[in-house]
């Protein structure tokens, strides 16, 4: 049975699924399809995180790793159904230098330029009470950028000293303040990042293109000079990474191997392996299960998507899996082929919907939960397989 790994018991709640064999093309205008809604005028929403209020989603608008074009960090307000740009704004590159006691990174690391091009992002509520967003940046340099996040439901916006609020940020009461960064070695090609409660970060290195061999996971803390490679994490084309709420386990997506692996930070050992075709980014749902976006085409299909022009939306079929690592179980909870969006990379559960981003799209999908007559579960997400 697909999903069985020697030495580790894995039970599938669904049958195996083969590739769709869909034509890889650019989809049409940004519009809803049936019960599935879309958020338009977004640039490649490759990664997303849900903020603690449950009302706001931060969005990383990604271009590509090589010759990266400028991207940005956006905000989707669930209640208002409104998308807006948060960073960069008009003052990019002109922020005053941070005092050392306010800096979350290398003293020598300057603010990003207009080339800023984010990839994976990770959010954490730090032990010092601050909220931090870590961002993989390919624009102008390979770096991890660190932002303070201010989110409040009060009328007054918390004071942010070195960024320029826009109207949408004021209305939504969410702002980003650049607080520092650290540079990566020239041979490191980062993909995704998780933020730690002590202010550190852990990120995936995809490996050196074009083969992307010998990728691995690195960990960095403010007090140390250089990031440290984590033992037993080496692979080909590492992609998304997630961390358990207690920060004991990492969940690492090995894109070319088709594996999601759990990694014990204390023992520095892989504790479980679950097969998922081309796993991209991941998040946790309300049950604490890992939601993993998976691409259902071939690697050649994926490459065709990447070569599409800016502003196009690729039709690459994708699935969303829910993984319970305690029980070593995975379940396919959503699948999409064709309209309204392809090439899904991240699924965020908020309220009764999944919010799905993509590495080649001008939109975000919103998939509602639906009751299943006679099903064991009270509800499931709609499937769009036709």
The 8 nearest C-alpha neighbors of each residue, nearest first, counted from 0:
[[1, 3, 2, 15, 11, 14, 10, 4],
 [0, 2, 3, 15, 274, 11, 14, 4],
 [1, 3, 274, 273, 0, 4, 9, 11],
 [4, 2, 9, 1, 0, 5, 8, 7],
 [3, 5, 7, 6, 2, 272, 8, 273],
 [6, 4, 7, 3, 8, 272, 9, 2],
 [5, 7, 4, 8, 3, 271, 9, 272],
 [8, 6, 4, 5, 9, 271, 3, 272],
 [9, 7, 327, 3, 6, 10, 4, 5],
 [10, 8, 327, 3, 328, 7, 2, 11],
 [11, 9, 328, 327, 12, 8, 329, 2],
 [12, 10, 13, 329, 328, 330, 9, 14],
 [11, 13, 330, 10, 329, 14, 328, 331],
 [14, 12, 11, 330, 331, 15, 329, 16],
 [13, 15, 16, 12, 11, 1, 0, 331],
 [16, 14, 1, 13, 17, 0, 11, 2],
 [15, 17, 14, 18, 19, 13, 295, 1],
 [16, 18, 19, 15, 295, 20, 296, 276],
 [19, 17, 295, 20, 296, 16, 297, 21],
 [18, 20, 21, 17, 295, 296, 316, 336],
 [21, 19, 18, 22, 296, 297, 295, 17],
 [22, 20, 19, 23, 316, 315, 296, 336],
 [21, 23, 24, 20, 314, 315, 300, 19],
 [24, 22, 314, 315, 21, 300, 313, 303],
 [25, 23, 314, 313, 22, 26, 315, 304],
 [24, 26, 313, 312, 314, 311, 27, 23],
 [27, 25, 312, 314, 313, 24, 338, 28],
 [28, 26, 29, 25, 312, 338, 339, 30],
 [27, 29, 30, 26, 339, 312, 361, 39],
 [30, 28, 39, 27, 362, 37, 31, 339],
 [29, 31, 28, 37, 32, 339, 36, 39],
 [32, 30, 36, 37, 35, 339, 33, 29],
 [31, 33, 35, 339, 34, 30, 36, 338],
 [32, 34, 35, 31, 36, 339, 383, 30],
 [33, 35, 32, 36, 367, 366, 31, 381],
 [36, 34, 366, 32, 33, 31, 365, 367],
 [35, 37, 31, 365, 364, 34, 32, 366],
 [38, 36, 364, 363, 31, 365, 39, 362],
 [37, 39, 363, 362, 364, 40, 36, 41],
 [40, 38, 362, 41, 29, 37, 361, 363],
 [41, 39, 361, 362, 42, 38, 82, 29],
 [40, 42, 361, 362, 39, 43, 44, 363],
 [41, 43, 361, 60, 44, 360, 40, 310],
 [42, 44, 360, 358, 60, 359, 61, 45],
 [45, 43, 60, 356, 357, 59, 46, 42],
 [44, 46, 358, 357, 43, 356, 61, 344],
 [47, 45, 59, 119, 345, 44, 58, 356],
 [46, 48, 58, 57, 59, 56, 345, 49],
 [49, 47, 57, 56, 50, 58, 122, 121],
 [48, 50, 56, 55, 53, 57, 51, 47],
 [49, 51, 55, 52, 53, 56, 48, 54],
 [52, 50, 53, 49, 54, 55, 150, 124],
 [53, 51, 54, 50, 55, 150, 49, 151],
 [54, 52, 51, 50, 55, 49, 349, 56],
 [55, 53, 52, 77, 76, 78, 56, 50],
 [54, 56, 76, 50, 75, 53, 77, 49],
 [57, 55, 49, 75, 48, 74, 50, 58],
 [56, 58, 74, 48, 47, 73, 49, 75],
 [57, 59, 47, 73, 72, 74, 44, 46],
 [58, 60, 72, 46, 44, 117, 45, 61],
 [61, 59, 44, 43, 71, 42, 70, 72],
 [60, 62, 118, 43, 117, 70, 45, 59],
 [63, 61, 68, 67, 70, 116, 43, 60],
 [64, 62, 67, 65, 61, 66, 68, 305],
 [63, 65, 67, 137, 66, 62, 188, 118],
 [64, 66, 67, 63, 137, 68, 62, 138],
 [67, 65, 68, 64, 63, 138, 137, 62],
 [68, 66, 63, 65, 64, 138, 62, 137],
 [67, 69, 62, 66, 70, 116, 114, 138],
 [70, 68, 114, 116, 115, 138, 67, 113],
 [69, 71, 116, 60, 61, 115, 117, 62],
 [72, 70, 60, 86, 87, 116, 117, 59],
 [71, 73, 59, 86, 58, 85, 60, 84],
 [74, 72, 84, 58, 85, 83, 57, 71],
 [73, 75, 57, 83, 82, 56, 58, 84],
 [74, 76, 82, 56, 81, 55, 77, 57],
 [77, 75, 55, 81, 79, 80, 78, 54],
 [76, 78, 80, 54, 79, 55, 75, 81],
 [77, 79, 80, 76, 54, 81, 55, 75],
 [78, 80, 81, 76, 77, 75, 82, 171],
 [81, 79, 77, 76, 78, 82, 75, 38],
 [80, 82, 76, 79, 75, 83, 77, 78],
 [83, 81, 75, 74, 76, 80, 73, 84],
 [84, 82, 74, 73, 167, 85, 75, 81],
 [83, 85, 73, 86, 74, 72, 82, 71],
 [84, 86, 73, 72, 87, 74, 83, 88],
 [87, 85, 72, 88, 71, 84, 73, 175],
 [86, 88, 91, 71, 85, 89, 72, 113],
 [87, 89, 86, 90, 91, 163, 85, 84],
 [90, 88, 91, 87, 163, 86, 92, 93],
 [89, 91, 88, 93, 92, 163, 94, 162],
 [92, 90, 93, 87, 89, 88, 113, 112],
 [91, 93, 112, 94, 110, 111, 90, 113],
 [94, 92, 91, 90, 95, 110, 112, 161],
 [93, 95, 161, 92, 96, 162, 91, 90],
 [96, 94, 97, 93, 161, 110, 92, 160],
 [97, 95, 94, 98, 109, 110, 161, 93],
 [98, 96, 102, 101, 99, 95, 178, 179],
 [97, 99, 101, 100, 102, 96, 106, 95],
 [98, 100, 102, 101, 97, 106, 103, 96],
 [99, 101, 98, 102, 97, 103, 106, 178],
 [102, 100, 99, 98, 97, 103, 178, 179],
 [101, 103, 99, 178, 179, 100, 104, 97],
 [104, 102, 179, 178, 145, 101, 180, 221],
 [103, 105, 180, 179, 181, 102, 221, 106],
 [106, 104, 181, 108, 107, 180, 179, 103],
 [105, 107, 108, 104, 99, 102, 179, 109],
 [106, 108, 105, 109, 181, 104, 180, 182],
 [107, 109, 105, 106, 180, 181, 179, 110],
 [108, 110, 107, 111, 179, 180, 96, 106],
 [111, 109, 92, 112, 108, 179, 94, 177],
 [112, 110, 115, 92, 109, 113, 91, 114],
 [111, 113, 92, 114, 115, 91, 110, 139],
 [112, 114, 115, 91, 69, 111, 92, 87],
 [115, 113, 138, 69, 112, 139, 116, 68],
 [114, 116, 138, 69, 113, 112, 111, 70],
 [117, 115, 138, 70, 69, 137, 136, 114],
 [118, 116, 136, 135, 61, 59, 70, 134],
 [117, 119, 135, 61, 136, 59, 190, 120],
 [120, 118, 191, 135, 46, 190, 192, 134],
 [119, 121, 134, 133, 192, 191, 135, 46],
 [120, 122, 193, 133, 194, 192, 132, 134],
 [123, 121, 132, 194, 131, 133, 48, 193],
 [124, 122, 131, 194, 125, 130, 196, 195],
 [123, 125, 130, 129, 196, 131, 128, 126],
 [126, 124, 196, 127, 128, 129, 123, 130],
 [125, 127, 128, 196, 197, 124, 129, 198],
 [128, 126, 125, 129, 197, 196, 124, 130],
 [129, 127, 126, 125, 124, 130, 196, 131],
 [128, 130, 125, 127, 124, 131, 147, 126],
 [131, 129, 124, 148, 147, 123, 125, 128],
 [132, 130, 147, 123, 146, 122, 148, 129],
 [131, 133, 122, 146, 121, 145, 147, 134],
 [134, 132, 145, 121, 120, 144, 194, 122],
 [133, 135, 120, 144, 143, 119, 136, 117],
 [134, 136, 143, 118, 119, 117, 142, 120],
 [135, 137, 117, 142, 116, 138, 141, 143],
 [138, 136, 141, 116, 140, 64, 67, 139],
 [139, 137, 115, 116, 114, 140, 136, 67],
 [138, 140, 114, 137, 115, 141, 112, 111],
 [141, 139, 138, 137, 142, 136, 182, 183],
 [140, 142, 137, 183, 136, 182, 138, 188],
 [143, 141, 182, 136, 183, 181, 140, 135],
 [142, 144, 135, 134, 180, 181, 136, 133],
 [143, 145, 180, 134, 133, 179, 142, 135],
 [146, 144, 133, 179, 180, 178, 132, 177],
 [147, 145, 177, 132, 178, 176, 131, 175],
 [146, 148, 131, 176, 175, 130, 132, 178],
 [149, 147, 175, 130, 131, 174, 146, 150],
 [148, 150, 174, 173, 175, 157, 147, 151],
 [151, 149, 173, 172, 148, 174, 152, 52],
 [150, 152, 153, 172, 149, 173, 156, 157],
 [151, 153, 154, 172, 150, 171, 155, 52],
 [154, 152, 151, 155, 156, 172, 150, 157],
 [153, 155, 156, 152, 172, 151, 170, 169],
 [154, 156, 153, 157, 172, 151, 152, 169],
 [155, 157, 172, 158, 154, 169, 151, 153],
 [158, 156, 159, 155, 149, 151, 150, 172],
 [157, 159, 156, 160, 149, 155, 174, 161],
 [160, 158, 161, 157, 176, 162, 174, 175],
 [159, 161, 162, 158, 176, 163, 95, 94],
 [162, 160, 94, 159, 176, 95, 163, 177],
 [161, 163, 176, 160, 164, 159, 94, 90],
 [162, 164, 165, 90, 88, 161, 89, 159],
 [165, 163, 168, 162, 169, 174, 166, 85],
 [164, 166, 168, 167, 169, 163, 85, 88],
 [165, 167, 169, 168, 170, 164, 171, 83],
 [166, 168, 170, 169, 165, 171, 83, 84],
 [169, 167, 171, 165, 173, 166, 170, 172],
 [170, 168, 172, 166, 167, 171, 165, 164],
 [171, 169, 167, 168, 172, 166, 173, 165],
 [172, 170, 168, 169, 173, 167, 76, 150],
 [171, 173, 169, 168, 170, 151, 150, 156],
 [174, 172, 150, 168, 149, 171, 151, 169],
 [173, 175, 149, 168, 148, 172, 176, 164],
 [176, 174, 148, 147, 146, 149, 177, 85],
 [175, 177, 147, 146, 162, 178, 161, 159],
 [178, 176, 146, 179, 145, 147, 175, 161],
 [179, 177, 146, 102, 103, 145, 176, 147],
 [180, 178, 104, 103, 145, 102, 177, 144],
 [181, 179, 144, 104, 143, 145, 108, 105],
 [180, 182, 105, 104, 143, 142, 108, 183],
 [181, 183, 142, 141, 143, 184, 180, 108],
 [184, 182, 142, 141, 187, 185, 181, 143],
 [183, 185, 187, 186, 182, 141, 188, 142],
 [184, 186, 187, 183, 141, 188, 140, 182],
 [187, 185, 184, 188, 207, 183, 206, 141],
 [186, 188, 184, 185, 204, 189, 183, 206],
 [187, 189, 204, 205, 206, 186, 190, 207],
 [190, 188, 204, 203, 205, 187, 191, 135],
 [189, 191, 203, 238, 119, 204, 205, 118],
 [192, 190, 119, 239, 202, 203, 240, 120],
 [191, 193, 202, 121, 201, 120, 119, 240],
 [194, 192, 121, 201, 200, 241, 202, 195],
 [193, 195, 200, 121, 123, 122, 133, 199],
 [196, 194, 199, 198, 200, 197, 123, 193],
 [195, 197, 125, 198, 126, 123, 124, 194],
 [196, 198, 195, 199, 125, 126, 127, 220],
 [199, 197, 195, 196, 125, 200, 194, 220],
 [200, 198, 220, 195, 219, 197, 194, 221],
 [199, 201, 194, 195, 219, 193, 218, 202],
 [202, 200, 218, 193, 217, 192, 219, 194],
 [203, 201, 192, 217, 191, 216, 193, 200],
 [202, 204, 216, 189, 191, 190, 215, 237],
 [203, 205, 189, 214, 215, 188, 206, 216],
 [204, 206, 236, 237, 214, 188, 189, 211],
 [214, 207, 205, 211, 212, 213, 204, 236],
 [206, 208, 211, 212, 209, 186, 210, 188],
 [209, 207, 211, 210, 206, 212, 205, 188],
 [208, 210, 211, 207, 212, 206, 236, 205],
 [209, 211, 208, 212, 207, 206, 235, 236],
 [212, 210, 206, 207, 208, 236, 235, 209],
 [211, 213, 235, 206, 210, 214, 207, 234],
 [214, 212, 206, 234, 233, 235, 215, 211],
 [213, 206, 215, 205, 204, 234, 233, 235],
 [214, 216, 233, 232, 204, 203, 234, 213],
 [215, 217, 203, 229, 202, 228, 232, 204],
 [218, 216, 228, 227, 202, 201, 229, 226],
 [217, 219, 201, 227, 226, 200, 228, 202],
 [220, 218, 226, 200, 199, 201, 227, 217],
 [221, 219, 199, 222, 223, 200, 198, 218],
 [220, 222, 223, 199, 104, 219, 198, 103],
 [221, 223, 220, 224, 219, 199, 225, 104],
 [224, 222, 220, 221, 225, 219, 226, 227],
 [223, 225, 222, 226, 221, 220, 219, 105],
 [224, 226, 223, 227, 219, 220, 183, 218],
 [227, 225, 219, 218, 217, 228, 224, 223],
 [226, 228, 218, 217, 229, 225, 219, 216],
 [229, 227, 217, 216, 230, 218, 226, 215],
 [228, 230, 216, 217, 232, 227, 231, 218],
 [231, 229, 232, 267, 228, 233, 268, 216],
 [232, 230, 233, 268, 229, 267, 269, 215],
 [231, 233, 215, 230, 216, 229, 234, 269],
 [234, 232, 215, 214, 213, 231, 235, 216],
 [233, 235, 214, 213, 215, 232, 237, 236],
 [234, 236, 212, 214, 211, 213, 237, 255],
 [237, 235, 205, 211, 254, 206, 214, 255],
 [238, 236, 205, 253, 254, 235, 252, 214],
 [237, 239, 252, 190, 279, 254, 253, 236],
 [240, 238, 280, 191, 252, 279, 251, 281],
 [241, 239, 251, 250, 191, 252, 192, 193],
 [240, 242, 250, 249, 193, 281, 251, 282],
 [241, 243, 249, 248, 246, 250, 244, 193],
 [242, 244, 246, 248, 245, 247, 249, 241],
 [245, 243, 246, 242, 247, 248, 287, 241],
 [244, 246, 243, 247, 248, 242, 196, 195],
 [247, 245, 243, 244, 248, 242, 249, 195],
 [246, 248, 245, 264, 263, 243, 249, 265],
 [249, 247, 263, 243, 262, 246, 242, 264],
 [248, 250, 242, 262, 261, 241, 251, 243],
 [249, 251, 261, 241, 240, 260, 242, 262],
 [250, 252, 240, 260, 259, 249, 239, 261],
 [251, 253, 259, 239, 238, 278, 254, 237],
 [254, 252, 237, 258, 256, 257, 255, 238],
 [253, 255, 277, 278, 257, 256, 236, 237],
 [254, 256, 257, 253, 236, 277, 235, 237],
 [257, 255, 258, 253, 254, 235, 277, 276],
 [256, 258, 276, 277, 275, 254, 255, 274],
 [259, 257, 274, 253, 275, 256, 273, 252],
 [258, 260, 252, 273, 251, 272, 253, 274],
 [259, 261, 272, 251, 250, 271, 258, 262],
 [260, 262, 250, 271, 270, 249, 269, 251],
 [261, 263, 269, 249, 248, 268, 270, 264],
 [262, 264, 248, 267, 268, 265, 266, 247],
 [265, 263, 267, 247, 266, 248, 262, 249],
 [266, 264, 263, 267, 247, 268, 248, 262],
 [265, 267, 268, 263, 264, 262, 269, 270],
 [268, 266, 264, 263, 265, 230, 262, 231],
 [267, 269, 266, 263, 262, 270, 231, 264],
 [268, 270, 262, 261, 271, 263, 260, 267],
 [269, 271, 261, 262, 268, 263, 272, 260],
 [272, 270, 261, 260, 269, 7, 273, 262],
 [273, 271, 260, 259, 258, 261, 274, 4],
 [272, 274, 259, 258, 2, 260, 275, 271],
 [275, 273, 258, 2, 257, 259, 276, 272],
 [274, 276, 257, 258, 278, 277, 273, 259],
 [277, 275, 257, 278, 293, 294, 274, 295],
 [276, 278, 254, 257, 294, 293, 255, 275],
 [279, 277, 293, 254, 276, 252, 275, 292],
 [278, 280, 239, 344, 292, 238, 293, 277],
 [281, 279, 239, 345, 344, 292, 291, 278],
 [280, 282, 291, 290, 345, 239, 241, 292],
 [281, 283, 290, 289, 347, 284, 241, 346],
 [284, 282, 289, 287, 288, 290, 285, 281],
 [285, 283, 287, 286, 288, 348, 289, 290],
 [284, 286, 287, 283, 348, 288, 349, 350],
 [287, 285, 284, 288, 283, 289, 323, 321],
 [286, 288, 284, 283, 285, 289, 323, 243],
 [289, 287, 323, 322, 283, 286, 284, 321],
 [288, 290, 283, 322, 321, 282, 291, 281],
 [291, 289, 321, 282, 281, 320, 283, 288],
 [290, 292, 281, 320, 319, 280, 289, 293],
 [291, 293, 319, 344, 345, 279, 278, 280],
 [294, 292, 278, 318, 277, 317, 276, 279],
 [295, 293, 317, 277, 296, 276, 316, 318],
 [294, 296, 317, 18, 316, 293, 19, 276],
 [295, 297, 18, 300, 294, 316, 315, 20],
 [298, 296, 300, 299, 301, 295, 18, 294],
 [297, 299, 301, 300, 302, 296, 255, 277],
 [300, 298, 302, 297, 301, 303, 296, 304],
 [301, 299, 297, 303, 298, 302, 296, 23],
 [300, 302, 298, 304, 299, 303, 297, 305],
 [301, 303, 299, 305, 304, 300, 298, 306],
 [304, 302, 300, 306, 301, 305, 299, 307],
 [305, 303, 301, 302, 306, 307, 313, 300],
 [304, 306, 302, 303, 307, 301, 359, 63],
 [307, 305, 303, 304, 302, 308, 301, 309],
 [308, 306, 304, 305, 311, 309, 303, 313],
 [309, 307, 311, 310, 306, 305, 312, 359],
 [308, 310, 311, 307, 359, 62, 42, 360],
 [309, 311, 361, 308, 360, 312, 42, 359],
 [310, 312, 309, 360, 308, 25, 361, 313],
 [313, 311, 360, 25, 359, 26, 361, 314],
 [312, 314, 25, 341, 315, 304, 359, 24],
 [313, 315, 341, 337, 24, 23, 26, 25],
 [314, 316, 341, 342, 313, 23, 317, 296],
 [317, 315, 336, 295, 341, 335, 314, 342],
 [316, 318, 294, 295, 293, 335, 343, 334],
 [319, 317, 334, 293, 333, 292, 335, 294],
 [318, 320, 292, 333, 291, 332, 331, 293],
 [321, 319, 331, 291, 330, 290, 332, 322],
 [320, 322, 290, 330, 289, 329, 288, 331],
 [323, 321, 329, 289, 288, 328, 324, 320],
 [324, 322, 288, 328, 325, 326, 327, 329],
 [323, 325, 327, 326, 322, 328, 288, 271],
 [326, 324, 323, 327, 328, 322, 288, 271],
 [325, 327, 328, 324, 323, 9, 10, 322],
 [328, 326, 324, 9, 325, 323, 10, 8],
 [329, 327, 10, 323, 326, 9, 322, 11],
 [328, 330, 322, 11, 321, 323, 320, 12],
 [331, 329, 321, 12, 320, 13, 332, 11],
 [330, 332, 320, 333, 319, 321, 13, 329],
 [333, 331, 320, 319, 330, 380, 321, 379],
 [332, 334, 319, 382, 318, 331, 380, 381],
 [335, 333, 318, 382, 317, 383, 319, 384],
 [334, 336, 383, 384, 317, 316, 318, 382],
 [337, 335, 316, 384, 383, 338, 317, 341],
 [338, 336, 314, 339, 341, 340, 335, 316],
 [339, 337, 340, 336, 26, 32, 314, 341],
 [338, 340, 32, 337, 31, 30, 341, 29],
 [341, 339, 338, 314, 337, 312, 364, 313],
 [340, 342, 314, 315, 313, 316, 343, 337],
 [343, 341, 315, 357, 317, 313, 316, 358],
 [342, 344, 357, 356, 341, 317, 345, 292],
 [345, 343, 357, 292, 279, 280, 356, 45],
 [346, 344, 280, 356, 292, 355, 46, 281],
 [347, 345, 355, 354, 353, 292, 348, 290],
 [346, 348, 354, 353, 349, 355, 282, 345],
 [347, 349, 353, 284, 352, 354, 346, 350],
 [350, 348, 352, 351, 347, 353, 53, 354],
 [349, 351, 352, 348, 53, 353, 54, 367],
 [352, 350, 368, 367, 349, 353, 348, 366],
 [353, 351, 367, 366, 368, 350, 349, 348],
 [352, 354, 348, 366, 347, 365, 346, 355],
 [353, 355, 365, 347, 346, 364, 348, 352],
 [356, 354, 346, 364, 345, 363, 353, 343],
 [355, 357, 44, 363, 345, 45, 343, 344],
 [358, 356, 343, 45, 344, 44, 342, 359],
 [357, 359, 45, 43, 44, 360, 344, 342],
 [360, 358, 43, 312, 357, 313, 342, 304],
 [359, 361, 312, 43, 362, 357, 311, 358],
 [360, 362, 41, 42, 310, 40, 43, 312],
 [361, 363, 39, 41, 38, 360, 40, 37],
 [362, 364, 38, 356, 37, 355, 365, 39],
 [365, 363, 37, 355, 354, 36, 366, 38],
 [364, 366, 354, 36, 353, 35, 37, 352],
 [365, 367, 353, 35, 352, 364, 354, 36],
 [368, 366, 352, 351, 380, 369, 353, 365],
 [367, 369, 380, 351, 379, 352, 378, 381],
 [370, 368, 378, 379, 380, 381, 367, 371],
 [371, 369, 378, 377, 379, 372, 368, 380],
 [370, 372, 374, 378, 373, 369, 377, 379],
 [373, 371, 374, 370, 377, 378, 375, 376],
 [372, 374, 371, 375, 376, 377, 370, 378],
 [375, 373, 371, 376, 372, 377, 378, 370],
 [374, 376, 377, 373, 371, 378, 372, 379],
 [377, 375, 374, 378, 379, 371, 370, 373],
 [376, 378, 370, 371, 375, 374, 379, 372],
 [379, 377, 370, 371, 376, 369, 368, 380],
 [378, 380, 369, 368, 370, 371, 381, 332],
 [381, 379, 368, 369, 333, 367, 332, 382],
 [380, 382, 369, 368, 383, 379, 333, 367],
 [381, 383, 334, 333, 384, 380, 335, 332],
 [382, 384, 335, 385, 334, 336, 381, 333],
 [385, 383, 336, 335, 382, 334, 337, 316],
 [384, 383, 336, 337, 335, 382, 338, 334]]
